[in-house]
Amino acid sequence: MHEMTIVANVLEIAHRQATAAHAARINRVVLEVGTLAGVEVESLRFCFGAARAGLSAHAELEIREVPGHALCPGCGATEDVSEPAAVCNACGRVMEISGGRELSVASLNVD
């Protein structure tokens, strides 16, 4: 389950930033997760709950899902997509994925 590895890395980032800010605790971690990132959101939530410790022992996880988005290199059309490969509805060319693969710590709330 690679979600546990992701959560371990997220918590490492959160702890490092909280320590640098001289925070006593991490209240909330906000992640942006693209729908095309290959991450199971519910598994991510479960792993986060299981891995919290120290400064993040009571932290909440907020996940902002970023929709998939594609751009056609031929005609310039853009479309929301739910699969990692898409064909342009306007001209039939293979589209380039331009959004939805994100996986990042958007913000932290600390005390």
C-alpha positions in Angstrom: 0.0 0.0 0.0 1.9 3.1 -1.2 -0.6 5.4 0.6 1.3 4.6 3.9 4.5 5.7 2.3 2.8 8.9 1.1 1.4 9.6 4.5 4.8 9.0 6.1 6.4 11.6 3.8 3.5 14.1 4.3 3.9 13.8 8.1 7.7 14.2 7.8 7.1 17.4 5.9 4.5 18.6 8.4 6.7 17.8 11.4 9.7 19.6 9.8 7.7 22.7 9.1 6.0 22.7 12.5 9.3 22.4 14.3 10.8 25.2 12.2 7.8 27.4 13.2 8.3 26.4 16.9 4.7 25.0 16.9 3.5 22.9 19.8 1.1 20.9 17.7 -0.2 20.3 14.2 -4.0 20.9 13.9 -4.7 20.3 10.3 -2.9 19.0 7.2 -4.4 20.0 3.8 -3.5 17.9 0.8 -4.3 18.5 -2.8 -4.8 15.1 -4.5 -5.4 14.8 -8.2 -8.0 12.4 -9.4 -5.4 11.0 -11.8 -2.6 10.7 -9.2 -3.2 7.0 -8.6 -4.0 7.5 -4.9 -6.8 5.9 -3.0 -8.3 8.8 -1.0 -9.9 6.5 1.6 -6.7 4.5 2.1 -4.9 7.8 2.5 -7.3 8.9 5.2 -7.0 5.6 7.0 -3.2 5.6 6.9 -3.1 9.2 8.1 -5.2 8.3 11.2 -3.0 5.3 11.9 0.3 7.2 11.5 -0.3 10.4 13.4 2.1 10.8 16.4 3.9 13.4 18.3 3.1 16.9 17.0 0.5 15.5 14.7 -1.2 13.1 17.2 -4.5 15.0 17.0 -4.2 16.5 13.5 -7.1 16.4 11.0 -6.6 15.6 7.4 -8.4 17.6 4.7 -8.1 16.4 1.2 -9.0 18.7 -1.7 -9.5 16.6 -4.8 -8.2 18.2 -8.0 -10.1 17.1 -11.2 -8.3 15.7 -14.2 -7.8 18.2 -17.0 -6.5 17.8 -20.6 -5.4 20.1 -23.4 -5.5 19.2 -27.1 -2.2 20.0 -28.8 -4.0 20.2 -32.2 -6.9 22.5 -31.7 -6.3 23.9 -28.2 -9.5 22.5 -26.8 -9.6 21.7 -23.0 -11.6 19.1 -21.3 -12.1 17.6 -17.8 -11.1 14.0 -17.9 -11.4 11.0 -15.5 -8.9 8.7 -17.2 -5.1 9.2 -17.7 -5.6 9.1 -21.5 -8.1 11.1 -23.5 -9.0 11.8 -27.1 -10.2 15.3 -28.1 -13.9 15.4 -28.7 -13.4 18.3 -31.2 -10.6 16.9 -33.5 -9.9 13.4 -32.4 -6.2 13.9 -31.4 -4.7 12.4 -28.3 -4.8 15.0 -25.5 -2.1 16.0 -23.1 -3.0 15.7 -19.4 -2.5 19.2 -17.9 -4.0 18.7 -14.4 -5.2 16.1 -12.0 -1.9 14.4 -11.2 -1.1 16.7 -8.2 -0.1 15.3 -4.8 1.0 18.1 -2.5 0.8 19.5 0.9 -1.3 22.7 0.3 -1.2 24.0 3.9 -0.7 23.3 7.5 -2.5 24.7 10.6 -0.4 24.7 13.7 -0.4 26.1 17.2 
